Amino acid sequence: MRSSIVLAALALALTACGSGGAEVAAPSSSSVAMSQEERSREFAKCMRDNGVDVPDPEPGGKPGGFGKVDRTDPDFERATDACREFLPGGGDLSKLDPAKLDQLRVFAQCMRDNGIDVPDPDPNGGKLTGLGQLDRNTPAFRSALDVCRDKLPELGR
């Protein structure tokens, strides 16, 4: 359950940023032809339509994030599942571009190198296990994220 919450947060960051790169296949015909920025806007809209108030991405493709939303709330989980079609690969890491998976592995290693136990993504199972237990509000997590943020696919580009 919690792994899809983290996947949604990570995926929103991945789809909302960047000006190019390989497109990721999406399972729905409504999202196949969308740019990354459009998918990110549709994801935010879908979340709101499903009862979770998340902001749109900022102009230029910067992620709006989830604001003050409680990502541990079951409503957030349900909305994320309902909006999965707008996530890269429909939220299934096995459908992500291999280069993006490699970048996610580099990011995970960087986080570990900076004291945060982040597992490598599992491309076969399509899940990020163990991430839901991390407290993303701690100074240690924020510090590691600041160091490793540029390792995320397409962030800051």
N, CA and C atoms as an extended XYZ file, in Angstrom:
471
Properties=species:S:1:pos:R:3:atomname:S:1:resname:S:1:resid:I:1 pbc="F F F"
N         0.820       -1.180        0.000 N   MET     1
C         0.000        0.000        0.000 CA  MET     1
C         0.869        1.251        0.000 C   MET     1
N         1.778        1.364        0.941 N   ARG     2
C         2.586        2.573        1.048 CA  ARG     2
C         3.542        2.720       -0.130 C   ARG     2
N         3.934        1.615       -0.757 N   SER     3
C         4.864        1.746       -1.875 CA  SER     3
C         4.236        2.508       -3.027 C   SER     3
N         2.930        2.362       -3.241 N   SER     4
C         2.312        3.120       -4.322 CA  SER     4
C         2.202        4.590       -3.973 C   SER     4
N         2.125        4.923       -2.688 N   ILE     5
C         2.129        6.328       -2.280 CA  ILE     5
C         3.457        6.957       -2.659 C   ILE     5
N         4.536        6.281       -2.347 N   VAL     6
C         5.850        6.806       -2.674 CA  VAL     6
C         6.044        6.810       -4.179 C   VAL     6
N         5.574        5.773       -4.854 N   LEU     7
C         5.666        5.736       -6.302 CA  LEU     7
C         4.936        6.925       -6.901 C   LEU     7
N         3.770        7.260       -6.364 N   ALA     8
C         3.018        8.409       -6.875 CA  ALA     8
C         3.801        9.693       -6.685 C   ALA     8
N         4.382        9.871       -5.520 N   ALA     9
C         5.163       11.082       -5.260 CA  ALA     9
C         6.367       11.152       -6.181 C   ALA     9
N         7.066       10.045       -6.323 N   LEU    10
C         8.227       10.011       -7.194 CA  LEU    10
C         7.806       10.195       -8.639 C   LEU    10
N         6.743        9.540       -9.033 N   ALA    11
C         6.291        9.636      -10.412 CA  ALA    11
C         5.831       11.040      -10.748 C   ALA    11
N         5.179       11.703       -9.813 N   LEU    12
C         4.775       13.081      -10.069 CA  LEU    12
C         6.008       13.934      -10.324 C   LEU    12
N         7.040       13.716       -9.560 N   ALA    13
C         8.279       14.456       -9.784 CA  ALA    13
C         8.880       14.098      -11.135 C   ALA    13
N         8.831       12.828      -11.499 N   LEU    14
C         9.413       12.397      -12.762 CA  LEU    14
C         8.632       12.910      -13.952 C   LEU    14
N         7.306       12.914      -13.875 N   THR    15
C         6.506       13.345      -15.011 CA  THR    15
C         6.400       14.840      -15.095 C   THR    15
N         6.573       15.533      -13.996 N   ALA    16
C         6.361       16.975      -13.997 CA  ALA    16
C         7.581       17.755      -14.434 C   ALA    16
N         8.735       17.149      -14.422 N   CYS    17
C         9.951       17.891      -14.705 CA  CYS    17
C        10.553       17.453      -16.017 C   CYS    17
N        11.387       18.312      -16.536 N   GLY    18
C        12.145       17.969      -17.718 CA  GLY    18
C        11.494       18.496      -18.974 C   GLY    18
N        12.331       18.700      -19.969 N   SER    19
C        11.832       19.242      -21.211 CA  SER    19
C        11.920       18.237      -22.336 C   SER    19
N        12.345       17.043      -22.039 N   GLY    20
C        12.463       16.088      -23.116 CA  GLY    20
C        12.716       14.719      -22.580 C   GLY    20
N        13.453       13.933      -23.333 N   GLY    21
C        13.756       12.588      -22.899 CA  GLY    21
C        12.750       11.620      -23.463 C   GLY    21
N        12.993       10.364      -23.234 N   ALA    22
C        12.119        9.328      -23.758 CA  ALA    22
C        10.775        9.367      -23.061 C   ALA    22
N         9.740        9.212      -23.847 N   GLU    23
C         8.407        9.139      -23.272 CA  GLU    23
C         8.196        7.736      -22.726 C   GLU    23
N         7.396        7.634      -21.705 N   VAL    24
C         7.102        6.363      -21.081 CA  VAL    24
C         5.728        5.929      -21.524 C   VAL    24
N         5.585        4.686      -21.889 N   ALA    25
C         4.288        4.189      -22.323 CA  ALA    25
C         3.289        4.264      -21.191 C   ALA    25
N         2.080        4.652      -21.525 N   ALA    26
C         1.010        4.719      -20.535 CA  ALA    26
C        -0.093        3.775      -20.964 C   ALA    26
N        -0.810        3.170      -20.030 N   PRO    27
C        -1.758        2.143      -20.376 CA  PRO    27
C        -3.068        2.646      -20.957 C   PRO    27
N        -3.405        3.887      -20.797 N   SER    28
C        -4.692        4.395      -21.227 CA  SER    28
C        -4.547        5.192      -22.502 C   SER    28
N        -5.513        5.031      -23.415 N   SER    29
C        -5.459        5.807      -24.641 CA  SER    29
C        -5.577        7.292      -24.355 C   SER    29
N        -6.199        7.655      -23.231 N   SER    30
C        -6.341        9.070      -22.902 CA  SER    30
C        -5.017        9.699      -22.513 C   SER    30
N        -4.035        8.905      -22.110 N   SER    31
C        -2.771        9.483      -21.668 CA  SER    31
C        -1.601        9.147      -22.573 C   SER    31
N        -1.828        8.330      -23.615 N   VAL    32
C        -0.727        7.884      -24.457 CA  VAL    32
C        -0.037        9.046      -25.158 C   VAL    32
N        -0.800        9.980      -25.725 N   ALA    33
C        -0.216       11.042      -26.525 CA  ALA    33
C         0.163       12.269      -25.704 C   ALA    33
N         0.001       12.218      -24.409 N   MET    34
C         0.276       13.379      -23.571 CA  MET    34
C         1.766       13.550      -23.317 C   MET    34
N         2.174       14.820      -23.209 N   SER    35
C         3.541       15.106      -22.793 CA  SER    35
C         3.656       14.811      -21.299 C   SER    35
N         4.873       14.824      -20.811 N   GLN    36
C         5.081       14.589      -19.382 CA  GLN    36
C         4.372       15.652      -18.557 C   GLN    36
N         4.460       16.904      -18.987 N   GLU    37
C         3.823       17.986      -18.234 CA  GLU    37
C         2.300       17.843      -18.254 C   GLU    37
N         1.745       17.472      -19.409 N   GLU    38
C         0.293       17.275      -19.496 CA  GLU    38
C        -0.156       16.132      -18.591 C   GLU    38
N         0.618       15.038      -18.588 N   ARG    39
C         0.271       13.905      -17.720 CA  ARG    39
C         0.299       14.324      -16.263 C   ARG    39
N         1.273       15.152      -15.914 N   SER    40
C         1.370       15.616      -14.536 CA  SER    40
C         0.155       16.465      -14.162 C   SER    40
N        -0.265       17.351      -15.064 N   ARG    41
C        -1.467       18.162      -14.803 CA  ARG    41
C        -2.701       17.276      -14.677 C   ARG    41
N        -2.816       16.286      -15.568 N   GLU    42
C        -3.965       15.380      -15.517 CA  GLU    42
C        -3.959       14.548      -14.235 C   GLU    42
N        -2.763       14.152      -13.786 N   PHE    43
C        -2.663       13.409      -12.535 CA  PHE    43
C        -3.182       14.261      -11.382 C   PHE    43
N        -2.745       15.527      -11.321 N   ALA    44
C        -3.196       16.425      -10.249 CA  ALA    44
C        -4.706       16.628      -10.321 C   ALA    44
N        -5.233       16.825      -11.525 N   LYS    45
C        -6.680       17.010      -11.693 CA  LYS    45
C        -7.428       15.758      -11.253 C   LYS    45
N        -6.937       14.600      -11.662 N   CYS    46
C        -7.567       13.336      -11.282 CA  CYS    46
C        -7.564       13.165       -9.768 C   CYS    46
N        -6.456       13.506       -9.133 N   MET    47
C        -6.391       13.399       -7.671 CA  MET    47
C        -7.454       14.287       -7.031 C   MET    47
N        -7.593       15.518       -7.542 N   ARG    48
C        -8.621       16.420       -6.999 CA  ARG    48
C       -10.016       15.861       -7.257 C   ARG    48
N       -10.232       15.319       -8.462 N   ASP    49
C       -11.533       14.727       -8.787 CA  ASP    49
C       -11.861       13.555       -7.871 C   ASP    49
N       -10.824       12.950       -7.305 N   ASN    50
C       -11.006       11.814       -6.401 CA  ASN    50
C       -10.853       12.212       -4.936 C   ASN    50
N       -10.995       13.498       -4.655 N   GLY    51
C       -11.089       13.957       -3.276 CA  GLY    51
C        -9.804       14.339       -2.578 C   GLY    51
N        -8.686       14.401       -3.302 N   VAL    52
C        -7.419       14.771       -2.680 CA  VAL    52
C        -6.941       16.067       -3.335 C   VAL    52
N        -6.833       17.118       -2.547 N   ASP    53
C        -6.502       18.442       -3.067 CA  ASP    53
C        -5.001       18.597       -3.250 C   ASP    53
N        -4.530       18.342       -4.468 N   VAL    54
C        -3.115       18.534       -4.791 CA  VAL    54
C        -2.999       19.653       -5.819 C   VAL    54
N        -1.926       20.438       -5.752 N   PRO    55
C        -1.764       21.541       -6.698 CA  PRO    55
C        -1.309       21.060       -8.069 C   PRO    55
N        -1.594       21.865       -9.071 N   ASP    56
C        -1.060       21.605      -10.404 CA  ASP    56
C         0.444       21.825      -10.390 C   ASP    56
N         1.151       21.234      -11.372 N   PRO    57
C         2.576       21.534      -11.473 CA  PRO    57
C         2.750       23.012      -11.797 C   PRO    57
N         3.869       23.544      -11.408 N   GLU    58
C         4.167       24.946      -11.683 CA  GLU    58
C         4.426       25.131      -13.176 C   GLU    58
N         4.192       26.342      -13.699 N   PRO    59
C         4.510       26.597      -15.109 CA  PRO    59
C         5.964       26.249      -15.398 C   PRO    59
N         6.186       25.669      -16.558 N   GLY    60
C         7.539       25.268      -16.918 CA  GLY    60
C         7.848       23.847      -16.510 C   GLY    60
N         6.884       23.162      -15.915 N   GLY    61
C         7.062       21.755      -15.622 CA  GLY    61
C         7.572       21.422      -14.256 C   GLY    61
N         7.757       22.414      -13.373 N   LYS    62
C         8.209       22.084      -12.027 CA  LYS    62
C         7.047       21.471      -11.260 C   LYS    62
N         7.300       20.420      -10.487 N   PRO    63
C         6.197       19.739       -9.815 CA  PRO    63
C         5.532       20.614       -8.775 C   PRO    63
N         4.216       20.472       -8.690 N   GLY    64
C         3.483       21.162       -7.645 CA  GLY    64
C         3.608       20.432       -6.328 C   GLY    64
N         3.996       19.171       -6.390 N   GLY    65
C         4.100       18.361       -5.185 CA  GLY    65
C         2.727       18.015       -4.648 C   GLY    65
N         2.682       17.613       -3.410 N   PHE    66
C         1.413       17.238       -2.803 CA  PHE    66
C         0.999       18.220       -1.726 C   PHE    66
N         1.710       19.324       -1.608 N   GLY    67
C         1.338       20.327       -0.620 CA  GLY    67
C         1.306       19.733        0.777 C   GLY    67
N         0.251       20.012        1.501 N   LYS    68
C         0.120       19.545        2.884 CA  LYS    68
C        -0.755       18.302        2.975 C   LYS    68
N        -0.883       17.568        1.885 N   VAL    69
C        -1.696       16.360        1.853 CA  VAL    69
C        -1.052       15.281        2.713 C   VAL    69
N        -1.880       14.578        3.485 N   ASP    70
C        -1.404       13.447        4.286 CA  ASP    70
C        -1.301       12.234        3.372 C   ASP    70
N        -0.076       11.904        2.970 N   ARG    71
C         0.124       10.798        2.032 CA  ARG    71
C        -0.096        9.438        2.672 C   ARG    71
N        -0.329        9.400        3.977 N   THR    72
C        -0.632        8.125        4.627 CA  THR    72
C        -2.139        7.906        4.741 C   THR    72
N        -2.937        8.887        4.357 N   ASP    73
C        -4.392        8.796        4.414 CA  ASP    73
C        -4.882        7.770        3.389 C   ASP    73
N        -5.786        6.861        3.777 N   PRO    74
C        -6.323        5.885        2.817 CA  PRO    74
C        -6.976        6.540        1.599 C   PRO    74
N        -7.543        7.735        1.759 N   ASP    75
C        -8.130        8.435        0.610 CA  ASP    75
C        -7.058        8.778       -0.423 C   ASP    75
N        -5.861        9.115        0.049 N   PHE    76
C        -4.759        9.399       -0.862 CA  PHE    76
C        -4.411        8.138       -1.650 C   PHE    76
N        -4.363        7.011       -0.966 N   GLU    77
C        -4.061        5.731       -1.619 CA  GLU    77
C        -5.111        5.404       -2.676 C   GLU    77
N        -6.380        5.565       -2.328 N   ARG    78
C        -7.455        5.269       -3.286 CA  ARG    78
C        -7.370        6.194       -4.499 C   ARG    78
N        -7.147        7.473       -4.261 N   ALA    79
C        -7.045        8.425       -5.373 CA  ALA    79
C        -5.841        8.102       -6.254 C   ALA    79
N        -4.726        7.751       -5.637 N   THR    80
C        -3.535        7.390       -6.405 CA  THR    80
C        -3.825        6.197       -7.299 C   THR    80
N        -4.497        5.193       -6.754 N   ASP    81
C        -4.851        4.027       -7.563 CA  ASP    81
C        -5.777        4.411       -8.711 C   ASP    81
N        -6.737        5.305       -8.445 N   ALA    82
C        -7.685        5.728       -9.472 CA  ALA    82
C        -6.997        6.531      -10.578 C   ALA    82
N        -5.899        7.191      -10.247 N   CYS    83
C        -5.221        8.089      -11.193 CA  CYS    83
C        -3.955        7.480      -11.779 C   CYS    83
N        -3.742        6.218      -11.525 N   ARG    84
C        -2.514        5.529      -11.927 CA  ARG    84
C        -2.211        5.661      -13.420 C   ARG    84
N        -3.241        5.765      -14.255 N   GLU    85
C        -3.012        5.821      -15.701 CA  GLU    85
C        -2.150        7.017      -16.115 C   GLU    85
N        -2.089        8.049      -15.285 N   PHE    86
C        -1.308        9.236      -15.623 CA  PHE    86
C         0.126        9.163      -15.098 C   PHE    86
N         0.466        8.105      -14.377 N   LEU    87
C         1.830        7.902      -13.888 CA  LEU    87
C         2.665        7.259      -14.989 C   LEU    87
N         3.981        7.434      -14.963 N   PRO    88
C         4.816        6.756      -15.958 CA  PRO    88
C         4.571        5.257      -15.929 C   PRO    88
N         4.288        4.681      -17.088 N   GLY    89
C         4.044        3.247      -17.172 CA  GLY    89
C         2.823        2.810      -16.397 C   GLY    89
N         1.914        3.730      -16.143 N   GLY    90
C         0.732        3.379      -15.363 CA  GLY    90
C         1.081        3.032      -13.931 C   GLY    90
N         2.219        3.513      -13.449 N   GLY    91
C         2.635        3.229      -12.086 CA  GLY    91
C         3.386        1.921      -11.958 C   GLY    91
N         3.637        1.265      -13.085 N   ASP    92
C         4.341       -0.017      -13.078 CA  ASP    92
C         5.785        0.224      -13.512 C   ASP    92
N         6.722        0.073      -12.584 N   LEU    93
C         8.127        0.332      -12.898 CA  LEU    93
C         8.670       -0.586      -13.981 C   LEU    93
N         8.026       -1.737      -14.202 N   SER    94
C         8.517       -2.639      -15.242 CA  SER    94
C         8.324       -2.034      -16.623 C   SER    94
N         7.481       -0.992      -16.734 N   LYS    95
C         7.240       -0.350      -18.023 CA  LYS    95
C         8.053        0.928      -18.202 C   LYS    95
N         8.863        1.279      -17.219 N   LEU    96
C         9.694        2.468      -17.351 CA  LEU    96
C        10.854        2.206      -18.300 C   LEU    96
N        11.294        3.256      -18.938 N   ASP    97
C        12.461        3.214      -19.793 CA  ASP    97
C        13.647        2.700      -18.970 C   ASP    97
N        14.431        1.753      -19.505 N   PRO    98
C        15.577        1.225      -18.748 CA  PRO    98
C        16.549        2.308      -18.280 C   PRO    98
N        16.706        3.365      -19.059 N   ALA    99
C        17.604        4.447      -18.638 CA  ALA    99
C        17.066        5.139      -17.391 C   ALA    99
N        15.743        5.299      -17.302 N   LYS   100
C        15.154        5.921      -16.115 CA  LYS   100
C        15.297        5.008      -14.907 C   LYS   100
N        15.144        3.696      -15.125 N   LEU   101
C        15.357        2.754      -14.023 CA  LEU   101
C        16.793        2.848      -13.518 C   LEU   101
N        17.739        2.954      -14.449 N   ASP   102
C        19.141        3.107      -14.043 CA  ASP   102
C        19.333        4.380      -13.226 C   ASP   102
N        18.689        5.470      -13.645 N   GLN   103
C        18.801        6.726      -12.905 CA  GLN   103
C        18.177        6.591      -11.518 C   GLN   103
N        17.064        5.854      -11.422 N   LEU   104
C        16.445        5.632      -10.113 CA  LEU   104
C        17.372        4.832       -9.203 C   LEU   104
N        18.097        3.871       -9.784 N   ARG   105
C        19.062        3.097       -8.993 CA  ARG   105
C        20.191        3.997       -8.487 C   ARG   105
N        20.662        4.901       -9.336 N   VAL   106
C        21.709        5.846       -8.929 CA  VAL   106
C        21.183        6.737       -7.803 C   VAL   106
N        19.938        7.197       -7.936 N   PHE   107
C        19.322        8.014       -6.894 CA  PHE   107
C        19.243        7.235       -5.581 C   PHE   107
N        18.779        5.985       -5.646 N   ALA   108
C        18.656        5.166       -4.437 CA  ALA   108
C        20.019        4.974       -3.775 C   ALA   108
N        21.047        4.725       -4.580 N   GLN   109
C        22.395        4.555       -4.027 CA  GLN   109
C        22.876        5.844       -3.378 C   GLN   109
N        22.604        6.970       -4.004 N   CYS   110
C        22.995        8.261       -3.437 CA  CYS   110
C        22.313        8.475       -2.086 C   CYS   110
N        21.029        8.158       -2.016 N   MET   111
C        20.313        8.314       -0.746 CA  MET   111
C        20.935        7.423        0.322 C   MET   111
N        21.270        6.177       -0.047 N   ARG   112
C        21.919        5.277        0.918 CA  ARG   112
C        23.270        5.832        1.342 C   ARG   112
N        24.028        6.357        0.378 N   ASP   113
C        25.336        6.939        0.685 CA  ASP   113
C        25.216        8.125        1.636 C   ASP   113
N        24.030        8.723        1.678 N   ASN   114
C        23.792        9.879        2.538 CA  ASN   114
C        22.923        9.535        3.742 C   ASN   114
N        22.895        8.247        4.102 N   GLY   115
C        22.292        7.826        5.357 CA  GLY   115
C        20.824        7.454        5.346 C   GLY   115
N        20.191        7.415        4.170 N   ILE   116
C        18.775        7.065        4.093 CA  ILE   116
C        18.650        5.740        3.357 C   ILE   116
N        18.052        4.750        4.000 N   ASP   117
C        17.956        3.405        3.440 CA  ASP   117
C        16.841        3.332        2.398 C   ASP   117
N        17.194        3.632        1.160 N   VAL   118
C        16.254        3.591        0.044 CA  VAL   118
C        16.603        2.383       -0.811 C   VAL   118
N        15.652        1.468       -1.008 N   PRO   119
C        15.937        0.287       -1.819 CA  PRO   119
C        15.991        0.629       -3.303 C   PRO   119
N        16.690       -0.192       -4.064 N   ASP   120
C        16.670       -0.048       -5.516 CA  ASP   120
C        15.269       -0.360       -6.027 C   ASP   120
N        14.871        0.259       -7.134 N   PRO   121
C        13.571       -0.076       -7.717 CA  PRO   121
C        13.602       -1.503       -8.243 C   PRO   121
N        12.480       -2.169       -8.168 N   ASP   122
C        12.353       -3.539       -8.657 CA  ASP   122
C        11.614       -3.511       -9.993 C   ASP   122
N        12.336       -3.608      -11.110 N   PRO   123
C        11.673       -3.514      -12.401 CA  PRO   123
C        10.770       -4.702      -12.702 C   PRO   123
N        11.018       -5.839      -12.077 N   ASN   124
C        10.193       -7.016      -12.338 CA  ASN   124
C         8.864       -6.957      -11.614 C   ASN   124
N         8.894       -6.523      -10.377 N   GLY   125
C         7.658       -6.456       -9.612 CA  GLY   125
C         6.939       -5.134       -9.756 C   GLY   125
N         7.615       -4.139      -10.314 N   GLY   126
C         6.989       -2.846      -10.503 CA  GLY   126
C         6.691       -2.115       -9.213 C   GLY   126
N         7.452       -2.397       -8.158 N   LYS   127
C         7.168       -1.774       -6.863 CA  LYS   127
C         8.429       -1.175       -6.260 C   LYS   127
N         8.214       -0.142       -5.467 N   LEU   128
C         9.266        0.436       -4.639 CA  LEU   128
C         8.935        0.040       -3.209 C   LEU   128
N         9.446       -1.073       -2.761 N   THR   129
C         9.094       -1.556       -1.436 CA  THR   129
C         9.930       -0.882       -0.371 C   THR   129
N         9.337       -0.683        0.780 N   GLY   130
C        10.052       -0.154        1.925 CA  GLY   130
C        10.130        1.355        2.006 C   GLY   130
N         9.746        2.053        0.958 N   LEU   131
C         9.857        3.507        0.980 CA  LEU   131
C         8.769        4.164        1.810 C   LEU   131
N         7.633        3.526        1.932 N   GLY   132
C         6.521        4.120        2.666 CA  GLY   132
C         6.809        4.318        4.138 C   GLY   132
N         7.762        3.575        4.674 N   GLN   133
C         8.079        3.697        6.089 CA  GLN   133
C         9.034        4.855        6.376 C   GLN   133
N         9.587        5.465        5.341 N   LEU   134
C        10.525        6.565        5.545 CA  LEU   134
C         9.778        7.836        5.927 C   LEU   134
N        10.302        8.539        6.899 N   ASP   135
C         9.737        9.832        7.281 CA  ASP   135
C        10.434       10.901        6.450 C   ASP   135
N         9.716       11.409        5.457 N   ARG   136
C        10.297       12.376        4.534 CA  ARG   136
C        10.378       13.778        5.122 C   ARG   136
N         9.936       13.944        6.355 N   ASN   137
C         9.980       15.257        6.994 CA  ASN   137
C        11.170       15.434        7.926 C   ASN   137
N        12.026       14.426        8.050 N   THR   138
C        13.176       14.550        8.945 CA  THR   138
C        14.270       15.382        8.280 C   THR   138
N        15.069       16.067        9.085 N   PRO   139
C        16.198       16.811        8.511 CA  PRO   139
C        17.154       15.898        7.741 C   PRO   139
N        17.359       14.674        8.217 N   ALA   140
C        18.276       13.752        7.538 CA  ALA   140
C        17.765       13.408        6.142 C   ALA   140
N        16.454       13.128        6.027 N   PHE   141
C        15.894       12.801        4.718 CA  PHE   141
C        15.996       14.004        3.785 C   PHE   141
N        15.614       15.167        4.293 N   ARG   142
C        15.642       16.375        3.453 CA  ARG   142
C        17.061       16.702        2.997 C   ARG   142
N        18.016       16.516        3.887 N   SER   143
C        19.409       16.775        3.540 CA  SER   143
C        19.877       15.815        2.445 C   SER   143
N        19.573       14.534        2.610 N   ALA   144
C        19.958       13.545        1.603 CA  ALA   144
C        19.269       13.839        0.273 C   ALA   144
N        18.000       14.211        0.327 N   LEU   145
C        17.272       14.524       -0.898 CA  LEU   145
C        17.882       15.733       -1.605 C   LEU   145
N        18.294       16.728       -0.843 N   ASP   146
C        18.941       17.898       -1.446 CA  ASP   146
C        20.212       17.493       -2.191 C   ASP   146
N        20.976       16.575       -1.604 N   VAL   147
C        22.214       16.112       -2.233 CA  VAL   147
C        21.917       15.271       -3.474 C   VAL   147
N        20.856       14.460       -3.417 N   CYS   148
C        20.608       13.458       -4.456 CA  CYS   148
C        19.560       13.863       -5.489 C   CYS   148
N        18.896       14.969       -5.281 N   ARG   149
C        17.785       15.372       -6.157 CA  ARG   149
C        18.173       15.367       -7.635 C   ARG   149
N        19.384       15.796       -7.949 N   ASP   150
C        19.797       15.863       -9.351 CA  ASP   150
C        19.992       14.484       -9.970 C   ASP   150
N        19.926       13.437       -9.168 N   LYS   151
C        20.066       12.074       -9.680 CA  LYS   151
C        18.736       11.519      -10.186 C   LYS   151
N        17.633       12.149       -9.790 N   LEU   152
C        16.330       11.701      -10.262 CA  LEU   152
C        16.207       11.970      -11.756 C   LEU   152
N        15.606       11.060      -12.484 N   PRO   153
C        15.458       11.272      -13.926 CA  PRO   153
C        14.750       12.581      -14.230 C   PRO   153
N        15.406       13.395      -15.043 N   GLU   154
C        14.874       14.623      -15.613 CA  GLU   154
C        14.627       15.737      -14.612 C   GLU   154
N        14.878       15.562      -13.325 N   LEU   155
C        14.700       16.666      -12.391 CA  LEU   155
C        15.762       17.721      -12.646 C   LEU   155
N        15.330       18.954      -12.634 N   GLY   156
C        16.258       20.057      -12.799 CA  GLY   156
C        16.748       20.258      -14.216 C   GLY   156
N        16.101       19.611      -15.159 N   ARG   157
C        16.538       19.754      -16.558 CA  ARG   157
C        15.433       20.311      -17.404 C   ARG   157
